[in-house]
């Protein structure tokens, strides 16, 4: 088993997904999954319908839902209502340490 921290962005948090999972001090949810799990498994593990997720990130970098995760990763699930904001951060390059091309070496 491994553990990841999951940030539910926008409507995903407002709509109550994540209930029943332990919440960390930084408002992420702790989720235990089996080795070899992917971001798609995180989506399912949080009870979020996959069609509700428009963008996914691992450790601040955009990734496909099929990307494998590692213990300790921070996974962000982003719905359509705030995906444009995340894309805007990419275009403005605000120096926030957010990478969007790929997550590369983790």
WOKALIN-V709926 format. One record per residue. N is the residue number from 1. RES is the residue in three letters. NEAR is the number of other ideal C-beta (glycine too) atoms within 12 Angstrom. Layout:
N,RES,NEAR
N,RES,NEAR
This chain:
1,UNK,13
2,UNK,22
3,UNK,26
4,UNK,38
5,UNK,33
6,UNK,43
7,UNK,36
8,UNK,35
9,UNK,33
10,UNK,25
11,UNK,21
12,UNK,36
13,UNK,27
14,UNK,14
15,UNK,19
16,UNK,15
17,UNK,30
18,UNK,30
19,UNK,15
20,UNK,13
21,UNK,27
22,UNK,16
23,UNK,18
24,UNK,17
25,UNK,9
26,UNK,12
27,UNK,18
28,UNK,27
29,UNK,33
30,UNK,29
31,UNK,38
32,UNK,21
33,UNK,30
34,UNK,17
35,UNK,15
36,UNK,15
37,UNK,29
38,UNK,26
39,UNK,38
40,UNK,25
41,UNK,29
42,UNK,46
43,UNK,37
44,UNK,21
45,UNK,31
46,UNK,38
47,UNK,23
48,UNK,36
49,UNK,16
50,UNK,23
51,UNK,11
52,UNK,29
53,UNK,35
54,UNK,27
55,UNK,34
56,UNK,41
57,UNK,38
58,UNK,37
59,UNK,27
60,UNK,26
61,UNK,28
62,UNK,28
63,UNK,32
64,UNK,19
65,UNK,28
66,UNK,17
67,UNK,28
68,UNK,25
69,UNK,38
70,UNK,24
71,UNK,21
72,UNK,17
73,UNK,33
74,UNK,32
75,UNK,49
76,UNK,41
77,UNK,46
78,UNK,36
79,UNK,30
80,UNK,19
81,UNK,19
82,UNK,26
83,UNK,26
84,UNK,17
85,UNK,20
86,UNK,31
87,UNK,18
88,UNK,15
89,UNK,23
90,UNK,21
91,UNK,12
92,UNK,13
93,UNK,12
94,UNK,13
95,UNK,8
96,UNK,14
97,UNK,11
98,UNK,27
99,UNK,22
100,UNK,28
101,UNK,12
102,UNK,16
103,UNK,26
104,UNK,14
105,UNK,9
106,UNK,21
